[in-house]
Amino acid sequence: MSRFRQQDKMLGQSNNFLEVLEQISQIAPLNKPVLIIGERGTGKELVAARMHFLSKRWEQTYLTLNCAALNESLLESELFGYEAGAFTGAAKRREGRFETADNGTLFLDELSNTSGMVQEKLLRVIEYGEFERVGGSRSVKVDVRIVAATNEDLPALADSGEFRADLLDRLAFDVITLPPLRERREDIMMLAENFAINMARELEMELFSGFTEKAKRILLDYHWPGNIRELKNVVERAVYRSNNPNLPVHNIVLDPFESIYRPQRRIKTQDRIIQPEVIPSAITSTETLLKEHTLIEPKTNSAFEFPVDLKELSQEFEIDLINQALSESQFNQKKTAEKLKLTYHQLRGYLKKYNLLEQTNEEMD
């Protein structure tokens, strides 16, 4: 049976976070399926666990399963169990997660990765409370509350036939949509300090002396694409790398891969792939690259032959736009951020994302 750890408690004071807590409290006592939607790292599993421990099933089993971690056949066996002789190596009958979680709660993460066959069996469990083990013909009755989560747009997947619409209807008795961390700015420092204190305790430090104002500004201005999970990693790394527990943490490393020795990213355009050479002068190399390969050539009037890779084209557009703004700003980051209507640290996030950081100069505060 899974239990809360002290460091896993949900923290926050922003209005949208408090609204989520209220919604959890309302739905928790009901024996109804719930769907949790949110970007990666927003704390979907914490919401599911909180929902279980606030329900009447809190003394019963709470199990979790990441549906993306197993292929179709293994996922089916893991969920529903199998009979002896169902397949090679099945020497004896094995109970699945549904039987093990009987009278409790089963949290299914990354639900959008399940196959049509698994979705059909899930639908039957929700509707009738029964299923058949793999290789079996006898129905097994269970009483399990299903809480599912995904970072995908399930209604869109259902419209395109990639997810069963009837299963979506049954799962969505209520839907909890988690706000990303960038929409919870009031909560960033509260979470950061909690992660830092726990890390200091793990490292057996006598105390945690807080963050410098510069460190706080970096944490507050960053856009956190990885949400709470990314914040936790960044803060724990900062505490671990700090040399003196008696001094506030001042060095925040958002990207642990950042290094002057990091291999250059290949920049793919529509008609060729450019492999930049590692040149001592990063600014010179960027200027040469822009001149020789015309990376900032606008594509707004280009004609495309479908199908196209939208994500790849969007990435190319962002790279080209950033490069053009950098060029017009003489590769000054702060001026570039102003041209793109971004904060300084938002721009830094994009530069790191596309490995363009070494190709700019920076005015320090």
C-alpha positions as CSV (number, residue, x, y, z in Angstrom):
1,M,0.0,0.0,0.0
2,S,1.4,3.4,-1.0
3,R,1.6,6.1,1.6
4,F,2.4,9.8,1.5
5,R,5.9,10.9,2.2
6,Q,6.4,14.2,4.0
7,Q,8.2,15.7,1.1
8,D,5.4,14.7,-1.3
9,K,2.7,16.9,0.3
10,M,1.0,19.3,-2.0
11,L,2.0,22.9,-1.3
12,G,0.7,26.2,-2.7
13,Q,-1.2,29.4,-2.0
14,S,-2.2,30.6,-5.5
15,N,-5.9,30.8,-6.3
16,N,-5.8,28.3,-9.1
17,F,-3.9,25.8,-6.9
18,L,-6.4,26.3,-4.0
19,E,-9.3,25.7,-6.5
20,V,-7.7,22.3,-7.4
21,L,-7.5,21.4,-3.7
22,E,-11.2,22.2,-3.3
23,Q,-12.1,20.2,-6.3
24,I,-10.2,17.2,-4.9
25,S,-11.9,17.5,-1.6
26,Q,-15.3,17.5,-3.3
27,I,-14.8,14.5,-5.5
28,A,-12.6,12.3,-3.1
29,P,-15.5,10.8,-1.1
30,L,-17.4,9.6,-4.2
31,N,-16.8,6.1,-5.7
32,K,-16.6,7.6,-9.2
33,P,-13.7,7.5,-11.7
34,V,-11.8,10.7,-12.1
35,L,-9.5,12.0,-14.9
36,I,-6.5,14.2,-14.1
37,I,-5.1,16.3,-16.9
38,G,-1.9,18.2,-16.8
39,E,1.5,18.9,-18.3
40,R,4.4,16.7,-17.3
41,G,5.7,17.4,-13.9
42,T,2.6,19.1,-12.6
43,G,1.9,16.6,-9.8
44,K,-0.8,14.3,-11.2
45,E,0.2,11.4,-9.1
46,L,0.1,13.5,-5.9
47,V,-3.4,14.5,-6.8
48,A,-4.4,10.9,-7.2
49,A,-2.8,9.9,-3.9
50,R,-4.5,12.8,-2.1
51,M,-7.8,11.8,-3.6
52,H,-7.4,8.2,-2.3
53,F,-6.4,9.2,1.2
54,L,-9.3,11.6,1.5
55,S,-11.8,8.9,0.4
56,K,-13.6,6.2,2.3
57,R,-11.0,3.7,0.8
58,W,-8.1,5.4,2.6
59,E,-7.3,2.2,4.6
60,Q,-7.4,0.0,1.6
61,T,-4.8,-0.6,-1.1
62,Y,-3.6,2.3,-3.4
63,L,-1.7,1.1,-6.5
64,T,-0.2,3.1,-9.4
65,L,0.8,2.0,-12.9
66,N,2.4,3.9,-15.7
67,C,0.7,2.7,-18.8
68,A,3.5,4.1,-21.1
69,A,6.1,1.8,-19.4
70,L,4.7,-1.4,-20.8
71,N,3.8,-2.7,-24.2
72,E,0.2,-3.9,-25.0
73,S,0.5,-7.5,-23.9
74,L,2.5,-6.8,-20.8
75,L,0.1,-4.0,-19.8
76,E,-2.9,-6.3,-20.2
77,S,-1.2,-9.0,-18.0
78,E,-0.2,-6.4,-15.4
79,L,-3.6,-5.0,-15.2
80,F,-5.8,-8.1,-15.4
81,G,-3.5,-10.9,-14.5
82,Y,-3.3,-14.2,-16.3
83,E,-4.1,-17.9,-16.0
84,A,-1.6,-20.7,-15.9
85,G,-0.6,-21.6,-19.5
86,A,-1.9,-18.4,-21.0
87,F,1.5,-17.9,-22.7
88,T,5.0,-19.3,-22.6
89,G,6.4,-18.9,-19.1
90,A,3.0,-18.6,-17.4
91,A,3.6,-21.5,-15.1
92,K,0.9,-20.5,-12.6
93,R,-2.0,-18.1,-12.3
94,R,-1.1,-14.5,-11.4
95,E,-3.3,-11.7,-10.1
96,G,-3.2,-8.4,-11.8
97,R,-3.4,-4.9,-10.4
98,F,-7.2,-4.8,-10.4
99,E,-7.4,-7.8,-8.2
100,T,-4.6,-6.6,-5.9
101,A,-6.4,-3.2,-5.5
102,D,-9.8,-4.7,-4.8
103,N,-11.8,-2.3,-2.5
104,G,-9.0,0.3,-3.0
105,T,-7.9,2.7,-5.7
106,L,-5.9,2.1,-8.9
107,F,-4.1,5.1,-10.5
108,L,-3.4,4.7,-14.2
109,D,-0.9,7.3,-15.4
110,E,-0.3,8.1,-19.1
111,L,-3.7,6.5,-20.0
112,S,-3.5,7.8,-23.6
113,N,-0.8,5.2,-24.4
114,T,-3.2,2.2,-23.9
115,S,-4.3,0.1,-26.9
116,G,-7.9,-0.3,-28.1
117,M,-8.0,-3.8,-26.5
118,V,-6.9,-2.6,-23.1
119,Q,-9.3,0.3,-23.3
120,E,-12.2,-2.1,-24.1
121,K,-11.4,-4.1,-21.0
122,L,-11.1,-1.0,-18.9
123,L,-14.5,0.1,-20.1
124,R,-16.0,-3.2,-18.9
125,V,-14.4,-2.9,-15.5
126,I,-15.8,0.6,-15.0
127,E,-19.3,-0.4,-16.3
128,Y,-19.7,-3.9,-14.8
129,G,-16.9,-4.2,-12.2
130,E,-15.6,-7.4,-13.9
131,F,-13.0,-8.6,-16.3
132,E,-11.3,-11.8,-17.5
133,R,-7.7,-12.7,-16.9
134,V,-5.5,-13.2,-19.9
135,G,-6.0,-16.7,-21.1
136,G,-9.1,-17.2,-18.9
137,S,-12.8,-17.4,-19.6
138,R,-14.2,-16.8,-16.0
139,S,-15.2,-13.3,-15.0
140,V,-13.5,-11.8,-12.0
141,K,-15.5,-9.3,-9.9
142,V,-13.7,-6.4,-8.3
143,D,-14.6,-3.1,-6.6
144,V,-11.8,-0.7,-7.6
145,R,-11.9,3.1,-8.0
146,I,-10.1,4.1,-11.1
147,V,-8.2,7.4,-11.2
148,A,-6.5,8.1,-14.6
149,A,-4.1,10.8,-15.8
150,T,-2.7,12.0,-19.0
151,N,-0.9,15.0,-20.5
152,E,-2.6,14.5,-23.8
153,D,-5.8,16.1,-25.2
154,L,-8.1,13.0,-24.8
155,P,-11.2,14.6,-26.4
156,A,-9.1,15.4,-29.5
157,L,-7.8,11.8,-29.6
158,A,-11.3,10.5,-29.2
159,D,-12.5,12.7,-32.1
160,S,-9.7,11.3,-34.3
161,G,-10.5,7.7,-33.3
162,E,-7.2,7.2,-31.3
163,F,-9.0,6.8,-28.0
164,R,-12.4,5.2,-27.2
165,A,-15.0,7.9,-26.8
166,D,-17.2,5.7,-24.6
167,L,-14.3,5.1,-22.2
168,L,-13.6,8.8,-22.1
169,D,-17.2,9.4,-21.2
170,R,-17.1,6.9,-18.3
171,L,-13.7,8.2,-17.0
172,A,-14.7,11.8,-17.1
173,F,-17.3,11.8,-14.4
174,D,-15.2,14.7,-13.3
175,V,-12.0,16.2,-14.7
176,I,-9.3,17.9,-12.7
177,T,-7.0,20.1,-14.9
178,L,-3.8,21.1,-13.2
179,P,-2.3,24.5,-13.8
180,P,1.3,24.6,-15.0
181,L,3.9,26.1,-12.6
182,R,4.3,29.2,-14.7
183,E,0.6,30.0,-13.9
184,R,1.4,29.5,-10.1
185,R,4.1,32.1,-9.7
186,E,3.1,32.8,-6.1
187,D,3.9,29.1,-5.2
188,I,7.4,28.9,-6.7
189,M,9.4,30.1,-3.7
190,M,7.3,28.1,-1.3
191,L,7.9,25.0,-3.2
192,A,11.6,25.8,-3.8
193,E,12.2,26.4,-0.1
194,N,10.4,23.1,0.8
195,F,12.6,21.2,-1.7
196,A,15.7,22.9,-0.4
197,I,15.0,22.1,3.2
198,N,14.4,18.5,2.4
199,M,17.6,18.3,0.4
200,A,19.6,19.9,3.2
201,R,18.2,17.4,5.6
202,E,19.1,14.5,3.2
203,L,22.6,15.9,3.0
204,E,22.7,16.1,6.8
205,M,23.3,19.9,6.7
206,E,22.8,21.7,10.0
207,L,20.5,24.3,8.3
208,F,19.4,25.8,5.0
209,S,20.2,29.5,4.8
210,G,17.8,30.4,2.1
211,F,18.4,31.9,-1.4
212,T,20.0,35.1,-2.5
213,E,17.9,37.7,-4.2
214,K,19.5,36.9,-7.5
215,A,18.7,33.2,-7.1
216,K,15.1,34.0,-6.2
217,R,14.8,36.2,-9.3
218,I,16.1,33.4,-11.5
219,L,13.6,30.9,-10.0
220,L,10.7,33.3,-10.4
221,D,11.5,34.5,-13.9
222,Y,12.1,31.0,-15.5
223,H,9.2,29.5,-17.5
224,W,9.6,26.0,-16.0
225,P,8.6,23.7,-19.0
226,G,9.1,20.7,-16.7
227,N,7.0,22.3,-14.0
228,I,7.3,21.2,-10.3
229,R,9.5,18.2,-11.1
230,E,12.0,20.4,-12.9
231,L,11.9,22.9,-10.1
232,K,12.6,20.2,-7.6
233,N,15.6,19.0,-9.6
234,V,17.0,22.5,-10.0
235,V,16.7,23.4,-6.3
236,E,18.1,20.1,-5.1
237,R,21.0,20.5,-7.4
238,A,21.7,24.0,-6.2
239,V,21.7,22.9,-2.6
240,Y,23.9,20.0,-3.3
241,R,26.4,22.1,-5.2
242,S,26.5,24.9,-2.6
243,N,29.8,24.8,-0.7
244,N,28.7,26.5,2.6
245,P,25.4,25.7,4.3
246,N,25.8,28.8,6.4
247,L,25.5,31.0,3.3
248,P,22.4,31.5,1.1
249,V,22.3,29.5,-2.2
250,H,23.3,31.8,-5.0
251,N,24.1,29.6,-7.9
252,I,21.1,28.3,-9.8
253,V,21.9,25.9,-12.7
254,L,18.8,25.6,-14.8
255,D,20.5,23.3,-17.4
256,P,23.0,20.8,-16.0
257,F,24.1,20.0,-19.6
258,E,25.3,23.6,-20.2
259,S,29.0,23.5,-20.9
260,I,31.5,25.0,-23.3
261,Y,32.5,21.5,-24.2
262,R,28.9,20.4,-25.1
263,P,28.7,19.0,-28.6
264,Q,26.9,21.3,-31.0
265,R,23.4,20.5,-32.0
266,R,22.7,19.7,-35.6
267,I,20.4,22.4,-37.1
268,K,18.0,20.8,-39.5
269,T,16.5,22.9,-42.3
270,Q,14.0,21.9,-44.9
271,D,16.6,20.9,-47.5
272,R,19.7,20.1,-45.5
273,I,21.3,19.4,-42.2
274,I,24.0,21.8,-40.9
275,Q,26.6,20.4,-38.5
276,P,28.3,23.5,-36.9
277,E,31.9,23.2,-36.2
278,V,33.2,23.9,-32.7
279,I,35.0,27.3,-33.1
280,P,36.6,29.1,-30.1
281,S,34.7,32.3,-30.8
282,A,31.0,31.5,-30.3
283,I,29.9,34.9,-31.7
284,T,32.0,34.7,-34.8
285,S,30.8,31.1,-35.4
286,T,27.1,32.3,-35.3
287,E,27.7,35.2,-37.6
288,T,29.5,32.9,-40.1
289,L,26.7,30.4,-39.8
290,L,24.0,32.9,-40.5
291,K,25.8,34.3,-43.5
292,E,26.7,31.0,-45.1
293,H,23.5,29.1,-44.5
294,T,20.9,31.9,-44.4
295,L,19.2,30.5,-41.3
296,I,17.1,33.7,-41.0
297,E,15.5,33.4,-44.4
298,P,11.7,33.9,-43.7
299,K,9.4,31.0,-44.5
300,T,6.1,32.7,-44.1
301,N,5.3,32.5,-47.8
302,S,6.8,29.0,-48.3
303,A,4.6,26.4,-49.9
304,F,4.6,23.0,-48.1
305,E,3.9,19.6,-49.4
306,F,1.8,17.7,-46.9
307,P,2.1,15.7,-44.8
308,V,4.5,17.8,-42.7
309,D,6.0,17.5,-39.3
310,L,4.3,20.5,-37.5
311,K,6.5,20.2,-34.4
312,E,9.7,20.2,-36.5
313,L,8.6,23.2,-38.6
314,S,7.5,25.1,-35.5
315,Q,11.0,24.5,-34.0
316,E,12.7,25.7,-37.1
317,F,10.5,28.8,-37.1
318,E,11.4,29.6,-33.5
319,I,15.2,29.1,-34.2
320,D,15.1,31.3,-37.2
321,L,13.1,34.0,-35.4
322,I,15.5,34.0,-32.4
323,N,18.5,34.1,-34.7
324,Q,17.1,37.1,-36.6
325,A,16.4,38.9,-33.3
326,L,19.9,38.0,-32.0
327,S,21.5,39.3,-35.2
328,E,19.6,42.6,-35.1
329,S,20.5,43.0,-31.4
330,Q,24.2,42.3,-32.1
331,F,23.8,39.1,-30.1
332,N,23.0,40.9,-26.9
333,Q,20.5,38.7,-24.8
334,K,18.7,41.5,-23.0
335,K,18.0,43.5,-26.3
336,T,17.0,40.2,-28.0
337,A,14.5,39.5,-25.2
338,E,13.0,43.0,-25.6
339,K,12.5,42.4,-29.4
340,L,10.8,39.1,-28.8
341,K,8.7,40.5,-25.8
342,L,10.2,37.9,-23.5
343,T,11.7,38.2,-20.1
344,Y,15.4,37.8,-19.9
345,H,15.1,34.3,-18.3
346,Q,12.4,33.2,-20.7
347,L,14.8,34.0,-23.6
348,R,17.6,32.1,-21.7
349,G,15.2,29.1,-21.6
350,Y,14.8,29.2,-25.4
351,L,18.5,29.6,-26.0
352,K,19.2,26.6,-23.8
353,K,16.5,24.6,-25.5
354,Y,18.0,25.1,-28.9
355,N,21.6,25.2,-27.8
356,L,22.1,28.8,-28.9
357,L,23.4,30.1,-25.5
358,E,27.1,29.9,-26.4
359,Q,26.4,32.0,-29.5
360,T,25.4,35.1,-27.6
361,N,27.0,37.7,-25.3
362,E,25.4,38.6,-22.0
363,E,25.2,41.9,-20.1
364,M,25.3,40.9,-16.4
365,D,23.1,42.7,-13.9
